[in-house]
Amino acid sequence: MEELVVNWENQLWILLDIFIAVLLSAAIGQEREHHDKPAGLRTNMIVAGATCFFVSISTSINTFFVEASLGGNVNIDTDPIRVLQAILIGISFIGAGTILKSEDGEKIRYLTTAATLLFSSSVGVAVALHAYILATGLAIISIIINLLIKKMVGLF
């Protein structure tokens, strides 16, 4: 009987990518935390890390099931677009939980925080795809939007 081979090196690379995604999104989350928003440092870090994990592991699913069949005839096709759709739905659900309507019903609060969670998940996707420059740029853009643009709007 054949034995399933575990690819430790691949798992360590995925963990490194998750760590990178978590660090980049920590900068985004720190800005939210500093402004006392409901989804701050930890939430943004977890969103980016989990997103990175799901995208990273989706590329290994087919290989895993083929190897797990130990020579059997198993063919599973993974669809990266479906993985991204599932992530988008999950993050949207979390983001919806942060959005509040004011007591008078006139104002919506924390919509930017919900959108920032979506942005943090995009950092996770970029890291999982080894687009580290893009991931860093996304984190910087998010911070610019949340810090500088808010200050500029306040001037007018």
C-alpha positions as CSV (number, residue, x, y, z in Angstrom):
1,M,0.0,0.0,0.0
2,E,1.3,3.4,-0.9
3,E,1.7,6.2,1.6
4,L,0.6,9.8,1.3
5,V,3.6,12.1,1.0
6,V,3.3,15.3,3.0
7,N,5.0,18.4,1.4
8,W,6.3,20.2,4.4
9,E,8.2,22.7,2.4
10,N,5.1,23.8,0.6
11,Q,3.3,24.2,3.9
12,L,6.1,26.3,5.3
13,W,6.0,28.6,2.2
14,I,2.2,29.0,2.6
15,L,2.7,29.9,6.3
16,L,5.3,32.5,5.3
17,D,2.9,34.0,2.8
18,I,0.2,34.1,5.5
19,F,2.6,35.9,7.8
20,I,3.4,38.4,5.1
21,A,-0.3,39.1,4.5
22,V,-0.9,39.5,8.2
23,L,1.9,42.0,8.6
24,L,0.8,44.1,5.6
25,S,-2.8,44.2,6.8
26,A,-1.6,45.0,10.3
27,A,-0.7,48.4,9.0
28,I,-4.2,48.8,7.6
29,G,-5.8,47.6,10.8
30,Q,-3.7,49.8,13.0
31,E,-5.1,52.9,11.2
32,R,-8.6,51.6,11.8
33,E,-7.8,50.8,15.5
34,H,-6.3,54.2,16.0
35,H,-9.6,55.8,14.9
36,D,-11.6,53.4,17.2
37,K,-13.4,51.6,14.4
38,P,-15.2,48.3,15.0
39,A,-12.9,46.2,12.7
40,G,-9.4,47.2,13.7
41,L,-6.0,45.6,13.9
42,R,-6.8,42.0,14.7
43,T,-9.8,41.8,12.4
44,N,-7.9,43.1,9.4
45,M,-5.0,40.8,10.1
46,I,-7.3,37.7,10.4
47,V,-9.1,38.6,7.2
48,A,-5.9,38.9,5.2
49,G,-4.4,35.8,6.7
50,A,-7.4,33.7,6.2
51,T,-7.8,34.9,2.6
52,C,-4.2,34.2,1.9
53,F,-4.7,30.7,3.3
54,F,-7.8,29.9,1.2
55,V,-6.2,31.1,-2.0
56,S,-2.9,29.3,-1.3
57,I,-4.5,26.0,-0.3
58,S,-6.9,26.0,-3.3
59,T,-4.0,25.4,-5.6
60,S,-3.0,22.3,-3.6
61,I,-6.4,20.7,-3.3
62,N,-6.3,18.9,-6.5
63,T,-2.8,17.5,-5.8
64,F,-3.9,16.4,-2.4
65,F,-6.9,14.4,-3.5
66,V,-5.0,12.8,-6.3
67,E,-2.2,11.7,-3.9
68,A,-4.8,10.7,-1.2
69,S,-6.4,8.3,-3.6
70,L,-3.1,6.5,-3.6
71,G,-3.1,5.6,-7.2
72,G,-6.9,5.5,-7.6
73,N,-8.6,7.3,-10.4
74,V,-9.6,10.6,-8.8
75,N,-9.9,13.8,-10.8
76,I,-10.9,17.0,-9.0
77,D,-10.6,20.3,-10.8
78,T,-10.3,23.3,-8.6
79,D,-11.7,26.6,-9.8
80,P,-9.8,29.6,-8.5
81,I,-12.6,32.0,-9.5
82,R,-15.0,30.1,-7.2
83,V,-12.6,30.4,-4.3
84,L,-12.4,34.1,-4.9
85,Q,-16.2,34.4,-5.1
86,A,-16.5,32.5,-1.8
87,I,-14.0,34.8,-0.1
88,L,-15.8,37.9,-1.4
89,I,-19.1,36.6,0.0
90,G,-17.6,35.8,3.3
91,I,-15.8,39.1,3.7
92,S,-19.0,40.9,2.6
93,F,-20.9,39.1,5.3
94,I,-18.3,40.2,7.9
95,G,-18.3,43.7,6.6
96,A,-22.1,43.9,6.7
97,G,-21.9,43.1,10.4
98,T,-19.8,46.2,11.0
99,I,-22.2,48.6,9.2
100,L,-24.6,50.4,11.5
101,K,-27.5,52.8,10.9
102,S,-27.7,55.7,13.3
103,E,-30.6,55.7,15.8
104,D,-32.4,58.4,13.8
105,G,-32.0,56.4,10.6
106,E,-30.4,59.3,8.8
107,K,-26.7,58.2,8.7
108,I,-24.9,55.0,7.9
109,R,-21.8,54.4,10.0
110,Y,-18.7,52.2,9.4
111,L,-19.2,51.6,5.7
112,T,-15.5,52.5,5.1
113,T,-14.5,50.0,7.8
114,A,-16.4,47.3,5.9
115,A,-14.7,48.3,2.6
116,T,-11.4,48.3,4.4
117,L,-11.9,44.6,5.3
118,L,-12.5,43.9,1.6
119,F,-9.3,45.7,0.8
120,S,-7.4,43.7,3.5
121,S,-8.7,40.5,1.8
122,S,-7.3,41.7,-1.5
123,V,-3.9,42.0,0.2
124,G,-4.2,38.4,1.2
125,V,-5.1,37.3,-2.3
126,A,-2.1,39.3,-3.7
127,V,0.3,37.7,-1.3
128,A,-1.1,34.2,-2.0
129,L,-0.4,34.8,-5.7
130,H,3.1,35.9,-4.8
131,A,2.4,39.4,-6.0
132,Y,4.3,41.0,-3.0
133,I,4.8,44.4,-4.6
134,L,1.1,44.6,-5.5
135,A,0.2,43.5,-1.9
136,T,2.4,46.2,-0.4
137,G,0.9,48.7,-2.8
138,L,-2.6,47.7,-1.8
139,A,-1.8,48.2,1.9
140,I,-0.3,51.6,1.2
141,I,-3.2,52.7,-0.9
142,S,-5.7,51.6,1.8
143,I,-3.8,53.6,4.4
144,I,-3.6,56.6,2.1
145,I,-7.4,56.4,1.4
146,N,-8.2,56.1,5.1
147,L,-5.8,58.7,6.5
148,L,-5.0,61.3,3.9
149,I,-8.2,61.4,1.9
150,K,-10.2,61.7,5.1
151,K,-8.0,64.7,6.1
152,M,-8.4,66.3,2.6
153,V,-12.1,65.9,2.7
154,G,-12.2,67.5,6.1
155,L,-10.5,70.6,4.7
156,F,-13.3,71.4,2.2
